[in-house]
């Protein structure tokens, strides 16, 4: 169900929800929410900074 964003970060995954993307990484005991962003944003640009 989730999309891999490994081109931005190897362990990064995302789930779309309405007009947003919930970005997360898998950790030992679950998930870590990294960021919630608008689906219209340039994700590569956001993670360069």
mmCIF file of the C-alpha atoms, coordinates in Angstrom:
data_MODEL
# 
_entry.id   MODEL 
# 
loop_
_atom_site.group_PDB 
_atom_site.id 
_atom_site.type_symbol 
_atom_site.label_atom_id 
_atom_site.label_alt_id 
_atom_site.label_comp_id 
_atom_site.label_asym_id 
_atom_site.label_entity_id 
_atom_site.label_seq_id 
_atom_site.pdbx_PDB_ins_code 
_atom_site.Cartn_x 
_atom_site.Cartn_y 
_atom_site.Cartn_z 
_atom_site.occupancy 
_atom_site.B_iso_or_equiv 
_atom_site.pdbx_formal_charge 
_atom_site.auth_seq_id 
_atom_site.auth_comp_id 
_atom_site.auth_asym_id 
_atom_site.auth_atom_id 
_atom_site.pdbx_PDB_model_num 
ATOM 1  C CA . UNK A 1 1  ? 0.000  0.000  0.000  1.00 0.00 ? 1  UNK A CA 1 
ATOM 2  C CA . UNK A 1 2  ? 2.866  2.397  0.766  1.00 0.00 ? 2  UNK A CA 1 
ATOM 3  C CA . UNK A 1 3  ? 5.151  3.845  -1.879 1.00 0.00 ? 3  UNK A CA 1 
ATOM 4  C CA . UNK A 1 4  ? 8.919  3.634  -1.533 1.00 0.00 ? 4  UNK A CA 1 
ATOM 5  C CA . UNK A 1 5  ? 10.857 6.898  -1.756 1.00 0.00 ? 5  UNK A CA 1 
ATOM 6  C CA . UNK A 1 6  ? 14.268 5.240  -1.728 1.00 0.00 ? 6  UNK A CA 1 
ATOM 7  C CA . UNK A 1 7  ? 15.600 7.722  -4.308 1.00 0.00 ? 7  UNK A CA 1 
ATOM 8  C CA . UNK A 1 8  ? 15.280 10.407 -1.596 1.00 0.00 ? 8  UNK A CA 1 
ATOM 9  C CA . UNK A 1 9  ? 16.210 8.279  1.426  1.00 0.00 ? 9  UNK A CA 1 
ATOM 10 C CA . UNK A 1 10 ? 16.757 4.487  1.377  1.00 0.00 ? 10 UNK A CA 1 
ATOM 11 C CA . UNK A 1 11 ? 14.272 3.642  4.140  1.00 0.00 ? 11 UNK A CA 1 
ATOM 12 C CA . UNK A 1 12 ? 11.650 6.309  3.363  1.00 0.00 ? 12 UNK A CA 1 
ATOM 13 C CA . UNK A 1 13 ? 8.077  5.239  2.561  1.00 0.00 ? 13 UNK A CA 1 
ATOM 14 C CA . UNK A 1 14 ? 4.897  7.221  2.112  1.00 0.00 ? 14 UNK A CA 1 
ATOM 15 C CA . UNK A 1 15 ? 1.144  6.802  2.218  1.00 0.00 ? 15 UNK A CA 1 
ATOM 16 C CA . UNK A 1 16 ? -1.135 9.261  0.417  1.00 0.00 ? 16 UNK A CA 1 
ATOM 17 C CA . UNK A 1 17 ? -4.062 10.628 2.418  1.00 0.00 ? 17 UNK A CA 1 
ATOM 18 C CA . UNK A 1 18 ? -6.339 13.130 0.680  1.00 0.00 ? 18 UNK A CA 1 
ATOM 19 C CA . UNK A 1 19 ? -3.923 15.779 -0.702 1.00 0.00 ? 19 UNK A CA 1 
ATOM 20 C CA . UNK A 1 20 ? -1.084 14.870 1.672  1.00 0.00 ? 20 UNK A CA 1 
ATOM 21 C CA . UNK A 1 21 ? 1.673  12.293 1.886  1.00 0.00 ? 21 UNK A CA 1 
ATOM 22 C CA . UNK A 1 22 ? 2.579  10.813 5.260  1.00 0.00 ? 22 UNK A CA 1 
ATOM 23 C CA . UNK A 1 23 ? 6.287  10.000 5.052  1.00 0.00 ? 23 UNK A CA 1 
ATOM 24 C CA . UNK A 1 24 ? 7.678  7.442  7.472  1.00 0.00 ? 24 UNK A CA 1 
ATOM 25 C CA . UNK A 1 25 ? 10.548 5.037  8.142  1.00 0.00 ? 25 UNK A CA 1 
ATOM 26 C CA . UNK A 1 26 ? 10.291 1.560  9.622  1.00 0.00 ? 26 UNK A CA 1 
ATOM 27 C CA . UNK A 1 27 ? 12.024 1.165  12.980 1.00 0.00 ? 27 UNK A CA 1 
ATOM 28 C CA . UNK A 1 28 ? 12.461 -1.809 15.318 1.00 0.00 ? 28 UNK A CA 1 
ATOM 29 C CA . UNK A 1 29 ? 9.165  -1.511 17.173 1.00 0.00 ? 29 UNK A CA 1 
ATOM 30 C CA . UNK A 1 30 ? 6.976  0.184  14.531 1.00 0.00 ? 30 UNK A CA 1 
ATOM 31 C CA . UNK A 1 31 ? 7.222  3.293  12.403 1.00 0.00 ? 31 UNK A CA 1 
ATOM 32 C CA . UNK A 1 32 ? 8.621  6.789  12.783 1.00 0.00 ? 32 UNK A CA 1 
ATOM 33 C CA . UNK A 1 33 ? 6.635  9.562  11.104 1.00 0.00 ? 33 UNK A CA 1 
ATOM 34 C CA . UNK A 1 34 ? 9.218  11.731 9.360  1.00 0.00 ? 34 UNK A CA 1 
ATOM 35 C CA . UNK A 1 35 ? 6.982  14.360 7.809  1.00 0.00 ? 35 UNK A CA 1 
ATOM 36 C CA . UNK A 1 36 ? 3.466  15.082 6.572  1.00 0.00 ? 36 UNK A CA 1 
ATOM 37 C CA . UNK A 1 37 ? 3.570  17.171 3.400  1.00 0.00 ? 37 UNK A CA 1 
ATOM 38 C CA . UNK A 1 38 ? 1.271  18.408 0.696  1.00 0.00 ? 38 UNK A CA 1 
ATOM 39 C CA . UNK A 1 39 ? 1.165  16.017 -2.243 1.00 0.00 ? 39 UNK A CA 1 
ATOM 40 C CA . UNK A 1 40 ? 1.919  18.978 -4.511 1.00 0.00 ? 40 UNK A CA 1 
ATOM 41 C CA . UNK A 1 41 ? 5.331  19.721 -2.944 1.00 0.00 ? 41 UNK A CA 1 
ATOM 42 C CA . UNK A 1 42 ? 8.659  18.810 -4.516 1.00 0.00 ? 42 UNK A CA 1 
ATOM 43 C CA . UNK A 1 43 ? 9.858  16.104 -2.112 1.00 0.00 ? 43 UNK A CA 1 
ATOM 44 C CA . UNK A 1 44 ? 13.429 16.023 -3.427 1.00 0.00 ? 44 UNK A CA 1 
ATOM 45 C CA . UNK A 1 45 ? 13.773 19.746 -2.682 1.00 0.00 ? 45 UNK A CA 1 
ATOM 46 C CA . UNK A 1 46 ? 12.366 19.349 0.852  1.00 0.00 ? 46 UNK A CA 1 
ATOM 47 C CA . UNK A 1 47 ? 14.875 16.660 1.760  1.00 0.00 ? 47 UNK A CA 1 
ATOM 48 C CA . UNK A 1 48 ? 17.899 18.505 0.323  1.00 0.00 ? 48 UNK A CA 1 
ATOM 49 C CA . UNK A 1 49 ? 17.711 21.037 3.149  1.00 0.00 ? 49 UNK A CA 1 
# 
